[in-house]
C-alpha cells in the first residue's frame, strides 16, 4: 500500500577526491595527488555541478554539510570558504547547521584551523585510525601518533569543540591490549565523538590483492569489539550506531540523516546523492563521474552525471533497513512510512520473522535491534531484500 511521499530532511555532501597517498585498505573514490592540485578549478566545478542540481531541491533547507574525501584538508580554508559562500547563496542553509571537514593529521598545518573555523567549518573529523606507530605504518598512513595528537590539540586550541576521531580495530598485528591503548590515547584528548570500526578487506584495494599477515580472526575481532564497547561506555561515549559513539549528545547530524533515510545532494567527483520528490512521488539516486579529470571537464553539463536510477517502491524497505537498522535505538514505524511512502503492513512479515529469530524487539511502533541483531545486522537487513 502506497502513502504520500514527502521529502525528508536534506543534507549536502561535497567530495574532495585527492590524498597525499592512497591507503592500501581504502576503497573510497580517492586519488593520489600528483603535482599541484587544481583547487580553484575544482571549486569552480563544484559550484557548476551544484547549479545543475538545484532544480532537484528548489526551496528546501540544507541541515548539514559534509566535506569528505579523499583528504579535504588538502584544500586551503579560502577554498572551503568560497564554496560555502557560493552554496549558501544558492541553497537555504539552516541557522547554525553542522559543517564537517574530514582531515588527515598528516596534512594539518599549524595555523590553518582558525581559518577553517572562520570559513564556516564547525566540526572536524580526524582520520587517526591508530595511535600505535607500527599499526599506522602497516596501514600505510602518512602520519605518526605524535602528529595525530598534536593536530587534535591545535584544533582544540583554535576553538573547535566538536571533534570526531576515527579509530580502527582488528588491525594487522593488533591485540586487545593495543586496541585498548588506542582508545585510552583518544580519551585523553576528550573528543566529543569517536568512530570505532573494524578493518575490513574491501575488493579492488591493495589489501585485497595482498592481504596483510596478522589480522585478528572473527572471534578475536569480536572480543576486541566487545571490550572496546565497554571501555567507550565507561568513559561517557554512548553508542548510537554500529560504529559511532558520542559524548553529551554530540551525535553527527549529517550521518544521522543518512541512517534515518534522509535526502542528500552529492556534489563532486564520484559523489552520490539521494533525492525525494513530493511532486512525482519518486526517489532518485544520482552519482557523478568518478575520475577528477573527467569530472572537471564535464561539471557544467549533464555529462557530469555518472548515473541516475529510481528507487522503486519494492526496493525501499531494503534501502531503508540498510540504514536504519544500523541505529542502536532502531526506528519507528511512522518514520518508515514517512521516509518510504509505504504502509507499515508491507514489512509486517519480515518484522515478525526477525522478532522470532531474536534479532529485534517490537514495542508498540518502535523497532529496536537486539544485541544478537546488532551482531548479525547484515542477516537482519537481508530479510527485506526482494528478488
Protein Blocks (a to p, Z undefined) as FASTA:
>chain_A
ZZdddddddddddddfbdfbdcfkbccdcdddehjddfklmmmmmmmmmmmmmmmmgoia
cfbdcddedjfklpcfklmmmmmmmmmmmpccdehiacdddddfklpcghjlmmmmmnop
abdcddfkpacfklmmmnopabdfklmmmmmmmmmmnopabdcddddehiehiafklmmm
mmmmmmmnopabdcdddddddehiaklmmccehiacfklmmmmmmmmmmmmmmnopacfb
fkbcceehiacfklmmmmnopacddedehiacddddfklopacdddddfblklmmmmmmp
mklpnbdcdddfklmmmmmmmmmmmpmnlpafklmmmmnopafklmmmmmmmmmmnopac
cehjaccddfklmmmmmmmmmmmpcZZ
